[in-house]
Amino acid sequence: MNDAIKLTQYSHGGGCGCKIAPAVLAEMLAAMPQPPSYPNLLVGTESSDDAAVYKLNESQAIVVTTDFFMPIVDDARDFGRIAATNALSDVYAMGATPILALAVVGMPVAKLPLDTIREILAGGAAVCEAAGIPLAGGHSIDAPEPIYGLVGVGVVHPDHVKRNDRAQAGDVLILGKPLGVGILSAALKKGELDAAGYRQMVDTATQVNRVGATLGGMDCVHAMTDVTGFALLGHLLEVCRGSKLGAELDFDALPFLPAALKLAEQGYSTGAADRNWSSYGAEVELPQGFPEWQRKLLCDPQTSGGLLVACAAGEADKVLSMFHEQGFDAACIIGRMFSEQPQVGIRVLRR
């Protein structure tokens, strides 16, 4: 890590924790007029999905998304890598393959050395190169806080699009990456994250969710999204609402970054975790006596988090094999979808 420049000191928030809280976002969008109907727009704003999808012809649809945020780490190249990985994840979450990206850049050029800005851009470019796509341009502005991200463009067969609102009753829920990035980022900002914890955070946040393109071709995968700023509970609730189903979540099955578990128990959390719970806590049923620090883990905003998949129970082993073969060793079954119309969207269970 670069000790000379502390990128997180230049921003009021970091990573996907910068997201506007779900309830506030819903209120902002409530008065928006309904857009005209476009027959070829396969996915728009109706389901709060990860990207827009537009059908070009019978065998091709284009997937377009954008994602950007302020620094979650102090190291410039790591910040660029994390932001780019996070942006491309939305393409993979639709079951698509990225084909190109554009950079979104806002920098306080009077405050940050040009070498630092170059390192941020180089980190993003390295992720695009590893994904096999060109970083084909972008747009930059002089901004009061550092902002970096991508516009991601991908392609997918129209029949292979994976929406977040097509889960089926009885589906098994699989999570591809461990949770806890927000907790680690909170400790980092206080100067209390050790080297091992930092490495855990960067390693998971820069692991590209390329397995999503493979899962797109599997009929047994009924719904897919990625877990980012609204946390596991928030993004699973989007699946529940869109699919008109409830979900049971097995807390003891959830994968967590080891350093995050220890820090969470010590009281580390983000302001975004509290905003998330305020937005959707009424839709979640927790076990009696559930510890506050564990609840905050469920609301912890993830940056470049894992894919969340709803798949046919009988094919869960096949889906898990796809994750494991592509290096997602922590991928595991975390719950199931059910058809009863519950008073709450998610029931959190303990064994």
LOVEX-883081 format. One record per residue (C-alpha): x, y, z; residue number from 1. Coordinates in steps of 0.2 Angstrom, whole numbers, m for minus. Each point is the difference from the previous one (the first is absolute). Layout:
<nodes>
[[X, Y, Z], NUM] ...
</nodes>
This chain:
<nodes>
[[0, 0, 0], 1] [[6, 18, m4], 2] [[2, 9, 17], 3] [[3, 17, m9], 4] [[m17, 2, m7], 5] [[m16, m6, 10], 6] [[m13, m1, m13], 7] [[m14, m3, 13], 8] [[4, 16, 8], 9] [[m6, 9, m15], 10] [[m18, m7, 0], 11] [[m15, 0, 12], 12] [[m4, m18, m4], 13] [[8, m15, m10], 14] [[m4, m13, m12], 15] [[m18, m6, m1], 16] [[m3, 7, 17], 17] [[m2, 17, m10], 18] [[m17, m6, m6], 19] [[m15, 9, 4], 20] [[m10, m10, 13], 21] [[m14, m11, m8], 22] [[m15, 9, 8], 23] [[7, 17, m5], 24] [[3, m6, m18], 25] [[m17, m7, m1], 26] [[m8, 17, 6], 27] [[11, 9, m13], 28] [[m6, m11, m14], 29] [[m18, m1, 5], 30] [[m6, 16, m9], 31] [[9, m5, m16], 32] [[m12, m2, m15], 33] [[m2, m17, m7], 34] [[11, m2, m16], 35] [[m8, m4, m16], 36] [[0, m19, m5], 37] [[14, m6, m10], 38] [[m3, m18, m6], 39] [[19, m4, m2], 40] [[4, 7, 18], 41] [[1, m17, 9], 42] [[6, 7, 16], 43] [[m3, 18, 6], 44] [[m4, 9, 16], 45] [[m14, m11, 5], 46] [[9, m12, 11], 47] [[15, 9, 7], 48] [[11, m11, m10], 49] [[19, 1, m3], 50] [[0, 6, m18], 51] [[m11, 5, m14], 52] [[m2, m13, m14], 53] [[m6, 4, m17], 54] [[m3, m13, m14], 55] [[9, 3, m16], 56] [[m6, m16, m9], 57] [[m6, m18, 3], 58] [[17, m5, 6], 59] [[8, 16, 8], 60] [[m4, 12, 13], 61] [[11, 14, 6], 62] [[2, 3, 19], 63] [[5, 17, 7], 64] [[4, 6, 17], 65] [[10, 13, 9], 66] [[8, 0, 18], 67] [[12, 12, 8], 68] [[4, 5, 18], 69] [[13, 8, 11], 70] [[15, m8, 7], 71] [[m2, m15, 12], 72] [[18, m3, 2], 73] [[15, 12, 0], 74] [[11, m9, m13], 75] [[m4, 8, m17], 76] [[3, m15, m11], 77] [[m11, m11, 12], 78] [[m14, 13, 0], 79] [[0, 0, m19], 80] [[0, m19, m1], 81] [[m14, m2, 13], 82] [[m11, 14, m9], 83] [[2, m9, m17], 84] [[m3, m17, 7], 85] [[m16, 6, 8], 86] [[m6, 8, m16], 87] [[2, m15, m11], 88] [[m8, m11, 13], 89] [[m17, 8, m5], 90] [[2, m7, m18], 91] [[5, m17, 7], 92] [[m15, 0, 12], 93] [[m12, 1, m16], 94] [[8, m16, m7], 95] [[9, 10, m13], 96] [[18, 2, m6], 97] [[8, 17, 0], 98] [[7, 7, m17], 99] [[6, 17, 5], 100] [[0, 14, 13], 101] [[1, 18, 2], 102] [[8, 9, 15], 103] [[m9, 12, 11], 104] [[12, 12, 9], 105] [[m2, 14, 12], 106] [[16, 6, 9], 107] [[5, 15, 11], 108] [[15, 4, m12], 109] [[6, 14, 11], 110] [[2, m12, 15], 111] [[5, m17, m7], 112] [[17, m2, m9], 113] [[m2, m5, m18], 114] [[10, m16, 4], 115] [[m13, m5, 12], 116] [[m14, 3, m13], 117] [[10, m10, m13], 118] [[1, m15, 12], 119] [[m19, 0, 3], 120] [[m3, 0, m19], 121] [[14, m13, m2], 122] [[m9, m12, 13], 123] [[m16, 1, m10], 124] [[8, m3, m16], 125] [[9, m15, 7], 126] [[m17, m8, 4], 127] [[m7, 4, m17], 128] [[16, m8, m8], 129] [[m2, m16, 11], 130] [[m19, m1, m5], 131] [[6, 1, m18], 132] [[m9, 16, m4], 133] [[5, 17, m6], 134] [[m1, 15, 11], 135] [[m6, 10, m15], 136] [[m1, 18, 7], 137] [[m11, 9, 13], 138] [[m3, 17, 8], 139] [[9, 10, 13], 140] [[m4, 15, 11], 141] [[9, 10, 14], 142] [[m10, m5, 15], 143] [[2, 4, 19], 144] [[2, m19, 4], 145] [[8, m14, m9], 146] [[m12, m10, m10], 147] [[4, m15, m12], 148] [[m10, m13, m8], 149] [[m5, m7, m17], 150] [[m14, m1, m12], 151] [[m1, m19, m5], 152] [[m7, m7, m16], 153] [[m3, m18, m3], 154] [[m10, m12, m11], 155] [[m11, m15, 4], 156] [[m12, m11, m9], 157] [[m18, 7, 4], 158] [[m4, m18, 7], 159] [[14, 0, 12], 160] [[m3, 17, 9], 161] [[0, m3, 18], 162] [[m12, 13, 9], 163] [[m2, 2, 19], 164] [[m18, m3, 0], 165] [[m2, m17, m7], 166] [[3, m11, 15], 167] [[m11, m15, 3], 168] [[m8, m7, 16], 169] [[12, m14, 6], 170] [[15, 8, m8], 171] [[17, m2, 9], 172] [[10, 16, 4], 173] [[18, 0, m4], 174] [[12, 14, 4], 175] [[17, 1, m9], 176] [[11, 11, 11], 177] [[2, 2, 19], 178] [[m7, 15, 9], 179] [[8, 14, 10], 180] [[8, 12, m12], 181] [[m9, 15, 8], 182] [[6, m5, 18], 183] [[18, m1, m6], 184] [[m2, 17, m9], 185] [[m6, 8, 16], 186] [[15, m6, 9], 187] [[12, 5, m13], 188] [[m7, 18, 0], 189] [[4, 0, 19], 190] [[17, m6, m3], 191] [[m3, m16, 9], 192] [[0, m13, m14], 193] [[15, m11, 0], 194] [[9, m6, m16], 195] [[m9, m17, 0], 196] [[m17, 8, 1], 197] [[5, 12, m14], 198] [[5, m15, m11], 199] [[m16, m9, 4], 200] [[m10, 16, m6], 201] [[10, 3, m15], 202] [[0, m18, m6], 203] [[m18, m3, 1], 204] [[m5, 18, m7], 205] [[11, m3, m15], 206] [[m6, m18, m4], 207] [[m9, 3, m17], 208] [[m17, m9, 0], 209] [[3, m7, m17], 210] [[m9, m16, 5], 211] [[m16, 10, m3], 212] [[2, m2, m19], 213] [[0, m19, 3], 214] [[m15, 0, 11], 215] [[m9, 10, m13], 216] [[m1, m16, m11], 217] [[m7, m11, 14], 218] [[m19, m2, m1], 219] [[0, m6, 19], 220] [[6, 18, 5], 221] [[m16, 9, 1], 222] [[5, 17, 8], 223] [[17, 9, 3], 224] [[6, 16, 7], 225] [[16, 6, 9], 226] [[2, 5, 18], 227] [[6, 18, 1], 228] [[m5, 16, 9], 229] [[m17, m5, 7], 230] [[8, m15, 8], 231] [[m6, m19, m1], 232] [[m17, 4, 8], 233] [[m3, 15, m12], 234] [[4, m9, m16], 235] [[m9, m16, 6], 236] [[m15, 10, 3], 237] [[0, 7, m17], 238] [[0, m19, m6], 239] [[m15, m3, 12], 240] [[m10, 15, m5], 241] [[2, m3, m19], 242] [[m3, m18, 1], 243] [[m15, 2, 12], 244] [[8, m13, 12], 245] [[8, m1, 17], 246] [[17, m6, 5], 247] [[8, m9, 14], 248] [[18, 4, 4], 249] [[11, m12, 10], 250] [[11, 12, 10], 251] [[12, m14, 5], 252] [[3, m5, m18], 253] [[5, 18, m5], 254] [[19, 2, m6], 255] [[9, 14, 9], 256] [[17, 7, m2], 257] [[9, m6, 16], 258] [[7, 18, 4], 259] [[m18, 7, m2], 260] [[m7, m11, 13], 261] [[12, 5, 13], 262] [[m2, 18, m4], 263] [[m19, m1, 0], 264] [[0, m8, 17], 265] [[11, 15, 6], 266] [[m13, 12, m6], 267] [[6, 6, m17], 268] [[m13, 4, m13], 269] [[m4, 13, m13], 270] [[m14, 14, 0], 271] [[m7, m8, m15], 272] [[m4, m16, 10], 273] [[m11, 10, 11], 274] [[m8, 9, m15], 275] [[m3, m17, m8], 276] [[m9, m7, 15], 277] [[m11, 16, 2], 278] [[m5, m2, m18], 279] [[m5, m19, 0], 280] [[1, m7, 18], 281] [[m19, m1, 1], 282] [[0, m13, m13], 283] [[13, m11, 9], 284] [[m4, m13, 14], 285] [[15, m3, 11], 286] [[1, m14, 13], 287] [[m3, 5, 18], 288] [[15, 6, 9], 289] [[10, 3, m17], 290] [[15, 10, 5], 291] [[1, 18, m7], 292] [[18, m3, m8], 293] [[m7, m15, m10], 294] [[m14, 10, m6], 295] [[12, 14, m6], 296] [[9, m14, m10], 297] [[m16, m3, m9], 298] [[m2, 18, m5], 299] [[19, 3, m3], 300] [[2, 8, m17], 301] [[11, m10, m12], 302] [[11, 7, m13], 303] [[3, m12, m15], 304] [[m9, m13, 10], 305] [[m5, m18, m6], 306] [[m14, m6, m11], 307] [[m16, m5, 8], 308] [[m8, m14, m10], 309] [[m18, m8, 2], 310] [[1, m17, m8], 311] [[m10, m16, m1], 312] [[4, m10, 16], 313] [[4, m16, m10], 314] [[13, 9, m10], 315] [[9, 9, 14], 316] [[15, m11, 0], 317] [[3, 4, m18], 318] [[m1, 19, 3], 319] [[11, m2, 15], 320] [[13, m9, m11], 321] [[0, 14, m13], 322] [[4, 12, 14], 323] [[14, m11, 7], 324] [[8, m4, m17], 325] [[2, 19, m3], 326] [[8, 3, 17], 327] [[m14, 5, 11], 328] [[4, m11, 14], 329] [[m11, 8, 13], 330] [[m16, m3, m11], 331] [[m13, m9, 10], 332] [[m19, m3, 2], 333] [[m7, 14, 12], 334] [[m19, m3, 0], 335] [[m15, m3, m11], 336] [[m15, 9, m8], 337] [[m18, m4, 6], 338] [[m17, 3, m7], 339] [[m10, 5, 15], 340] [[m5, 18, 1], 341] [[9, 6, 15], 342] [[m2, 15, 11], 343] [[19, 2, m2], 344] [[10, m3, m16], 345] [[15, m9, 9], 346] [[1, m11, 15], 347] [[17, m2, 7], 348] [[2, m17, 9], 349] [[13, m7, 12], 350] [[4, m18, 2], 351] 
</nodes>
